[in-house]
Amino acid sequence: MSDTETKPEKAAEKAPGIRIVSRAHEGFRRGGHAHPADATYPADYFTAEQLALIENEPLLTVIVEDGAQVPKTSRKK
C-alpha cells in the first residue's frame, strides 16, 4: 500500500437500543407511536413516560439491548 492510499474505515458499531415486537396489528399505537411488527429504536428515542406505557402493554414485547442507556424511571420493577 502506498503512502497516499488509505485503509477503509471500519464501519461504526450500532449503538445498543430498544427492540419492540408487536403481537397486535401493524401500526398498533401505544406511547404516542405507531408500532410496526418488529423495530429497533435508539435508546433515547422514547421519553420515560412513553417507554413505561409501552413496557406495560401486554401486546408489545420490549427488549432492551445490553448496554442501552434508557431512562431509569421507565423500567418495570
C-alpha positions in Angstrom: 0.0 0.0 0.0 1.4 3.4 -0.9 1.6 6.4 1.4 -1.3 8.0 -0.5 -3.7 5.1 -0.1 -5.8 4.8 3.0 -7.3 1.8 4.6 -11.1 1.6 4.5 -12.6 2.7 7.8 -14.2 0.1 9.9 -18.0 0.5 9.9 -19.2 2.2 13.1 -20.8 -0.2 15.5 -24.5 0.3 16.0 -25.3 1.7 19.5 -27.5 -0.6 21.6 -31.1 0.3 21.6 -34.6 -0.8 22.4 -36.3 -3.5 20.3 -40.1 -3.6 20.3 -42.1 -6.5 18.9 -45.8 -6.1 18.4 -48.2 -9.1 18.7 -51.0 -6.8 17.6 -51.8 -5.4 14.1 -49.3 -3.4 12.1 -49.5 0.2 13.3 -50.7 -0.6 16.8 -50.4 2.6 18.8 -49.0 2.9 22.3 -46.9 5.7 23.9 -47.7 8.1 21.1 -46.2 5.9 18.5 -47.5 3.5 15.8 -45.5 0.3 16.1 -44.6 -2.0 13.2 -44.4 -5.7 13.8 -40.7 -5.5 14.8 -38.5 -2.5 15.1 -35.4 -1.3 16.9 -35.1 2.3 18.2 -32.2 4.3 19.6 -32.1 4.0 23.4 -33.1 7.7 23.8 -35.9 7.6 21.3 -38.7 7.5 23.8 -39.4 9.5 26.9 -39.5 7.7 30.3 -43.3 8.1 30.2 -43.7 6.7 26.7 -41.4 3.8 27.5 -43.4 3.0 30.6 -46.6 2.9 28.7 -45.0 0.6 26.0 -43.5 -1.7 28.6 -46.8 -2.1 30.4 -48.7 -3.0 27.2 -49.2 -6.8 27.0 -49.3 -6.8 23.2 -45.8 -5.3 23.0 -42.6 -7.0 23.9 -39.8 -4.7 24.8 -36.2 -5.9 24.6 -33.6 -3.5 25.9 -30.3 -4.4 24.3 -27.2 -4.9 26.5 -25.6 -1.5 27.2 -28.6 0.6 26.2 -29.0 3.7 28.4 -32.7 4.1 28.9 -34.4 6.4 31.4 -34.3 4.8 34.9 -37.8 5.7 35.7 -39.2 3.8 32.8 -38.1 0.3 33.8 -40.6 -2.2 35.3 -39.9 -3.1 38.9 
